[in-house]
Amino acid sequence: LVRLYPFRAKALPADFLSRLDLSFAHVPKSGLKVVLRFAYNYPQNERDYLDAKDASLAMVKTHIAQLAPVVARNRDVIVVMQAGFIGAWGEGHTSSNGLDTASGKRAVISELLAKMPASLQILWRYPADLFKWHDAKIASVSRVGLHNDCFLSSPTDVGTYSENAA
């Protein structure tokens, strides 16, 4: 998880991007790979969850454009990228800026697909969104997969799957 909390309303500073690059440089020495996600908050309790803030679409697009070269330079240590950016924990829900709407989600995933390396698989939390994007013929949707942060934690994996059985 790359925490973007202080930058919800401003561009990422050069020193932040340099530190991120340096962090990636340490990964091969450990023999590990990275599952990458960017988030504007990480609630620890219900109050934090209810107050969770993310960034505007314009700022998310700015950040994606700034982060894309860093991700590209370090592609060899990144196994997969979780889409992130929207709402609590970067999971694609509860956006304080309305990005959890169909159009907001489409805009963020389209920006990620356009700016991140073409060889990078991008994972999303909600299967229903993937079906909509496939039907809408979003470019490069074949690069999008599913991650499930709440596997086996409830009958619907805490909303990953619809609460409606129909």
Backbone bond lengths (Angstrom), bond angles and torsions (degrees), N, CA, C in turn:
res aa  C-N    CA-C-N  psi(-1)  N-CA   C-N-CA  omega(-1)  CA-C   N-CA-C  phi
1 L - - - 1.455 - - 1.519 108.77 -
2 V 1.318 115.69 125.40 1.458 120.90 174.21 1.518 106.10 -103.94
3 R 1.310 115.33 117.72 1.460 122.08 -174.28 1.531 110.65 -85.78
4 L 1.322 114.45 119.80 1.464 120.80 -179.50 1.526 111.51 -107.77
5 Y 1.318 117.14 20.03 1.470 122.26 -173.82 1.525 113.91 -48.86
6 P 1.333 118.99 -49.97 1.471 118.81 -174.84 1.529 114.53 -71.88
7 F 1.325 116.71 -6.53 1.462 119.80 -170.99 1.520 113.42 -114.43
8 R 1.314 117.69 23.94 1.467 120.70 -178.52 1.525 112.19 -59.78
9 A 1.305 116.88 -29.00 1.462 120.26 -173.90 1.523 113.53 -124.05
10 K 1.331 116.40 16.86 1.464 118.48 178.72 1.523 110.05 -151.65
11 A 1.311 114.27 159.32 1.463 120.63 179.63 1.521 109.88 -63.90
12 L 1.312 115.57 155.70 1.455 120.93 177.92 1.528 108.80 -72.90
13 P 1.327 117.03 129.57 1.467 118.78 179.64 1.532 111.32 -71.93
14 A 1.320 115.67 155.00 1.468 121.80 -178.46 1.522 111.42 -58.19
15 D 1.339 118.18 -37.51 1.463 119.18 -178.52 1.536 111.57 -67.92
16 F 1.317 117.80 -31.47 1.470 121.01 175.80 1.533 109.54 -65.16
17 L 1.322 116.95 -46.50 1.460 121.36 179.63 1.528 110.89 -63.47
18 S 1.322 117.57 -38.31 1.469 121.34 177.24 1.522 111.47 -65.25
19 R 1.335 117.16 -42.16 1.476 120.84 178.03 1.527 110.81 -64.80
20 L 1.331 116.50 -37.26 1.459 120.03 177.69 1.528 110.00 -64.50
21 D 1.318 117.05 -44.62 1.465 121.19 176.24 1.530 110.67 -57.69
22 L 1.318 116.43 -45.12 1.465 121.49 179.25 1.528 111.37 -62.42
23 S 1.324 116.73 -40.16 1.463 120.76 177.82 1.521 110.85 -60.81
24 F 1.319 116.67 -43.82 1.462 120.49 177.59 1.528 111.23 -62.26
25 A 1.331 117.44 -33.81 1.462 121.46 -179.03 1.527 111.77 -63.87
26 H 1.314 118.21 -25.30 1.467 121.96 179.91 1.529 112.39 -79.57
27 V 1.309 117.89 -20.15 1.471 121.72 -173.85 1.528 112.83 -61.01
28 P 1.331 120.53 -48.50 1.471 119.09 -177.82 1.533 113.22 -60.13
29 K 1.316 116.93 -30.80 1.469 120.86 179.82 1.523 111.76 -63.65
30 S 1.324 116.39 -25.88 1.462 120.96 -178.86 1.525 112.50 -88.79
31 G 1.328 116.43 -12.11 1.451 120.34 -177.72 1.518 112.85 77.95
32 L 1.319 116.97 15.11 1.457 121.93 -178.75 1.516 111.35 -105.87
33 K 1.318 115.31 173.61 1.463 123.52 171.81 1.528 107.09 -128.17
34 V 1.312 117.24 168.10 1.462 122.94 -173.56 1.528 111.55 -113.98
35 V 1.330 115.91 135.12 1.461 123.02 163.38 1.531 103.20 -100.35
36 L 1.315 116.85 113.02 1.463 122.17 -167.92 1.522 112.12 -100.24
37 R 1.331 115.72 135.46 1.467 121.09 171.61 1.524 108.18 -146.18
38 F 1.328 115.32 139.91 1.460 122.23 174.20 1.519 107.86 -107.70
39 A 1.332 117.27 136.15 1.466 120.90 -179.46 1.520 110.47 -144.95
40 Y 1.312 114.81 147.51 1.466 121.89 179.15 1.525 112.77 -92.88
41 N 1.325 117.02 -3.60 1.472 120.85 179.07 1.517 108.38 -163.13
42 Y 1.325 115.52 163.29 1.469 120.60 175.12 1.525 107.04 -149.38
43 P 1.327 116.53 82.46 1.458 120.69 -175.82 1.534 112.75 -58.66
44 Q 1.328 115.12 138.48 1.460 121.32 179.28 1.519 112.77 -104.31
45 N 1.345 116.09 -14.26 1.460 119.69 -178.97 1.536 108.03 -153.88
46 E 1.330 116.12 178.19 1.465 119.97 -175.61 1.522 112.15 -63.02
47 R 1.318 118.05 -38.53 1.466 120.31 179.04 1.534 110.48 -62.86
48 D 1.330 116.03 -46.70 1.469 119.73 176.85 1.524 110.59 -59.06
49 Y 1.330 115.76 -41.33 1.463 120.87 -179.59 1.527 110.82 -61.06
50 L 1.324 116.22 -46.02 1.467 120.71 -178.51 1.526 112.02 -67.78
51 D 1.327 117.20 -26.02 1.463 122.09 -179.45 1.533 113.48 -100.40
52 A 1.313 117.55 5.55 1.466 120.84 -174.77 1.526 111.08 -60.53
53 K 1.308 115.23 133.63 1.470 122.10 -179.55 1.527 109.69 -117.82
54 D 1.317 115.49 142.80 1.453 120.73 171.66 1.526 108.18 -123.04
55 A 1.316 117.99 -165.51 1.463 121.73 -176.03 1.525 110.57 -105.97
56 S 1.310 115.22 164.45 1.470 120.90 175.70 1.520 109.41 -69.55
57 L 1.326 116.79 162.31 1.450 120.89 178.17 1.532 110.93 -59.04
58 A 1.309 117.18 -42.08 1.469 120.12 179.41 1.529 110.87 -59.76
59 M 1.344 117.03 -41.39 1.462 120.35 -179.66 1.521 110.79 -71.50
60 V 1.330 117.72 -38.55 1.464 120.41 176.74 1.528 109.75 -59.80
61 K 1.322 116.85 -44.89 1.467 120.23 178.86 1.528 111.34 -62.60
62 T 1.326 116.85 -39.74 1.472 120.68 176.58 1.518 109.83 -60.93
63 H 1.335 116.68 -46.72 1.464 120.72 -178.72 1.525 111.62 -65.00
64 I 1.317 117.97 -41.92 1.463 120.59 178.22 1.530 109.88 -59.78
65 A 1.328 116.90 -44.03 1.465 120.65 179.07 1.529 110.93 -62.80
66 Q 1.324 117.44 -37.99 1.464 120.64 179.02 1.530 111.78 -71.80
67 L 1.318 116.35 -36.98 1.465 120.83 -175.92 1.528 112.96 -80.17
68 A 1.305 117.46 -25.92 1.466 121.18 -175.45 1.536 113.22 -54.86
69 P 1.333 120.35 -45.20 1.472 118.43 178.72 1.533 112.89 -64.26
70 V 1.315 117.49 -35.40 1.468 121.09 178.29 1.522 109.56 -66.30
71 V 1.326 116.40 -44.73 1.463 120.78 177.72 1.529 109.88 -62.22
72 A 1.313 117.54 -44.06 1.470 120.90 -179.45 1.530 111.31 -61.93
73 R 1.330 116.97 -42.88 1.472 120.26 179.74 1.528 111.65 -63.83
74 N 1.311 116.67 -27.15 1.464 121.19 -174.61 1.520 112.57 -111.95
75 R 1.309 116.53 18.32 1.462 122.24 -176.63 1.522 112.71 -53.71
76 D 1.317 117.61 -32.44 1.465 121.37 -176.33 1.529 113.65 -66.17
77 V 1.317 118.57 -19.90 1.474 120.51 179.63 1.531 112.36 -106.16
78 I 1.333 117.31 2.87 1.464 121.02 -179.03 1.527 108.48 -104.80
79 V 1.333 116.13 115.45 1.452 120.97 178.77 1.519 109.49 -71.56
80 V 1.329 115.63 -47.38 1.457 122.35 -175.40 1.522 107.81 -160.06
81 M 1.316 115.86 157.92 1.466 120.76 176.82 1.517 108.71 -118.19
82 Q 1.326 116.06 128.10 1.463 120.24 170.84 1.517 106.53 -83.46
83 A 1.317 117.22 138.13 1.464 121.43 -170.96 1.527 113.09 -53.79
84 G 1.332 118.67 -45.49 1.461 120.49 176.37 1.516 114.32 62.29
85 F 1.324 115.29 -157.31 1.461 126.89 174.24 1.529 115.24 69.20
86 I 1.319 120.35 -38.03 1.467 121.29 -172.14 1.523 111.15 -97.96
87 G 1.328 116.45 126.49 1.454 122.78 168.68 1.513 116.39 66.60
88 A 1.343 114.35 -163.67 1.458 121.80 -177.13 1.526 110.41 -61.31
89 W 1.315 115.96 131.29 1.466 124.38 -179.94 1.530 113.26 59.72
90 G 1.324 118.12 9.10 1.458 120.27 -175.90 1.520 112.19 68.21
91 E 1.337 116.56 31.61 1.467 121.41 -175.80 1.529 114.33 -94.97
92 G 1.322 118.96 -3.48 1.456 119.98 176.77 1.520 114.64 93.87
93 H 1.323 117.63 15.06 1.471 121.43 178.19 1.529 109.03 -135.92
94 T 1.313 116.20 168.46 1.482 124.61 175.72 1.526 113.54 51.71
95 S 1.304 117.17 43.85 1.459 120.77 178.91 1.521 110.73 -72.74
96 S 1.313 116.38 132.88 1.465 120.85 175.45 1.525 111.39 -78.78
97 N 1.331 116.81 -5.96 1.463 122.24 -178.90 1.526 112.91 -119.92
98 G 1.323 116.75 17.22 1.458 120.29 176.38 1.521 115.24 73.51
99 L 1.316 117.27 17.25 1.460 119.81 -178.77 1.524 112.96 -81.21
100 D 1.327 117.67 -5.20 1.458 120.87 178.43 1.530 111.99 -87.71
101 T 1.311 116.97 13.17 1.461 122.47 174.05 1.531 108.58 -86.10
102 A 1.308 116.86 165.33 1.470 120.44 178.22 1.527 110.98 -56.25
103 S 1.324 117.04 -45.02 1.467 119.40 -178.11 1.526 111.75 -70.03
104 G 1.322 117.61 -37.13 1.460 120.72 177.68 1.518 111.75 -64.40
105 K 1.327 116.10 -46.33 1.470 120.47 178.64 1.523 111.04 -62.36
106 R 1.329 116.19 -43.28 1.470 120.43 179.06 1.526 110.58 -61.45
107 A 1.315 116.62 -40.75 1.467 120.23 -179.22 1.528 111.30 -64.67
108 V 1.326 117.04 -42.07 1.467 120.16 -179.13 1.526 110.84 -69.50
109 I 1.328 118.61 -47.09 1.464 119.45 -178.86 1.529 110.57 -65.26
110 S 1.318 117.48 -37.11 1.468 120.41 177.87 1.528 110.85 -64.08
111 E 1.324 116.59 -40.25 1.468 120.68 178.74 1.530 110.72 -65.53
112 L 1.325 116.46 -42.59 1.469 119.99 177.84 1.523 110.76 -62.23
113 L 1.315 116.96 -44.98 1.464 120.54 -179.94 1.521 111.67 -64.58
114 A 1.307 116.95 -33.72 1.469 120.75 -179.31 1.524 112.45 -76.61
115 K 1.327 117.50 -35.30 1.467 120.41 -170.86 1.530 115.05 -100.90
116 M 1.313 118.23 -31.17 1.464 120.41 -178.09 1.523 110.14 -80.08
117 P 1.334 117.30 157.01 1.473 120.09 -177.60 1.527 112.03 -52.08
118 A 1.316 116.43 139.09 1.467 121.88 -176.96 1.522 112.53 -63.28
119 S 1.316 117.13 -21.23 1.470 120.55 179.78 1.529 112.86 -85.44
120 L 1.320 117.15 -3.02 1.462 121.37 -175.64 1.523 111.34 -92.16
121 Q 1.320 116.36 122.91 1.459 122.21 174.08 1.530 108.11 -77.56
122 I 1.328 117.10 136.27 1.460 122.06 -179.80 1.522 108.70 -116.88
123 L 1.319 115.56 125.89 1.456 120.89 -177.02 1.519 111.17 -100.61
124 W 1.330 115.41 145.30 1.461 124.19 -179.07 1.511 108.64 -123.47
125 R 1.321 118.50 156.32 1.459 121.80 -175.01 1.530 113.92 -83.47
126 Y 1.323 118.03 -35.49 1.462 120.20 -169.17 1.528 113.36 -108.90
127 P 1.343 116.93 117.00 1.464 120.47 179.26 1.531 113.18 -57.14
128 A 1.325 117.84 -36.40 1.473 120.63 -178.28 1.529 111.02 -58.47
129 D 1.341 117.31 -37.14 1.468 120.16 177.92 1.523 110.87 -65.69
130 L 1.319 117.20 -41.38 1.463 120.49 179.30 1.521 111.36 -59.65
131 F 1.336 116.69 -41.45 1.467 119.91 178.28 1.524 110.86 -62.70
132 K 1.329 117.08 -42.82 1.467 120.57 179.75 1.524 111.09 -62.61
133 W 1.336 116.53 -42.64 1.455 119.82 -178.08 1.509 110.89 -67.87
134 H 1.311 117.33 -37.83 1.461 119.81 178.12 1.520 109.78 -62.80
135 D 1.331 116.17 -45.44 1.463 120.87 178.52 1.524 111.89 -63.40
136 A 1.339 116.69 -32.07 1.467 121.08 -178.86 1.530 112.05 -84.55
137 K 1.315 116.82 -1.39 1.469 122.28 178.95 1.527 112.11 58.35
138 I 1.342 116.39 44.19 1.464 120.14 175.71 1.527 108.23 -64.54
139 A 1.321 115.76 133.05 1.463 121.12 -178.70 1.526 110.87 -56.11
140 S 1.299 116.18 137.23 1.468 123.65 175.55 1.518 114.09 63.97
141 V 1.336 118.38 21.50 1.460 119.77 -179.13 1.530 110.79 -61.40
142 S 1.325 118.25 -19.74 1.464 120.86 178.18 1.525 111.84 -66.05
143 R 1.331 117.98 -15.10 1.468 122.47 176.04 1.520 111.68 -85.28
144 V 1.335 117.82 -1.50 1.461 121.23 -175.50 1.521 109.89 -102.69
145 G 1.322 115.61 130.70 1.456 122.04 177.19 1.510 110.34 -124.86
146 L 1.310 116.06 -168.54 1.462 122.61 -175.26 1.518 110.77 -118.29
147 H 1.342 116.35 138.15 1.463 120.80 167.33 1.516 107.24 -123.46
148 N 1.295 116.99 151.47 1.459 121.39 -175.88 1.526 108.93 -130.07
149 D 1.318 116.41 97.02 1.465 122.00 -179.37 1.521 113.10 -67.59
150 C 1.295 117.24 -17.63 1.470 120.90 -171.74 1.520 112.13 -119.71
151 F 1.305 117.85 32.50 1.457 123.22 -176.33 1.529 111.63 -54.48
152 L 1.325 115.66 122.22 1.463 125.12 177.52 1.531 114.35 63.10
153 S 1.318 117.60 21.33 1.461 119.35 -179.72 1.522 113.25 -90.46
154 S 1.328 117.56 -12.69 1.465 122.83 175.15 1.529 107.01 -165.09
155 P 1.335 118.06 172.29 1.478 119.06 179.54 1.538 114.10 -58.20
156 T 1.333 117.71 -27.11 1.468 120.24 178.83 1.530 111.72 -111.20
157 D 1.312 116.84 14.05 1.468 121.91 -174.16 1.533 110.31 52.93
158 V 1.335 114.44 49.77 1.474 124.46 179.43 1.525 110.99 50.39
159 G 1.329 115.70 50.69 1.452 120.97 173.73 1.512 115.82 88.39
160 T 1.320 117.90 -2.47 1.463 118.81 176.11 1.515 109.63 -58.20
161 Y 1.316 114.50 -42.09 1.454 121.42 175.79 1.519 108.24 -107.47
162 S 1.274 117.49 147.47 1.459 123.40 -174.18 1.519 112.43 -51.95
163 E 1.312 115.38 143.98 1.456 122.11 174.77 1.541 109.52 -72.76
164 N 1.347 116.64 -18.45 1.463 122.01 -179.95 1.525 109.59 -92.82
165 A 1.309 116.56 128.87 1.463 120.36 -177.89 1.523 112.89 -75.46
166 A 1.322 118.58 -12.07 1.471 121.89 -176.17 1.500 113.38 -71.79
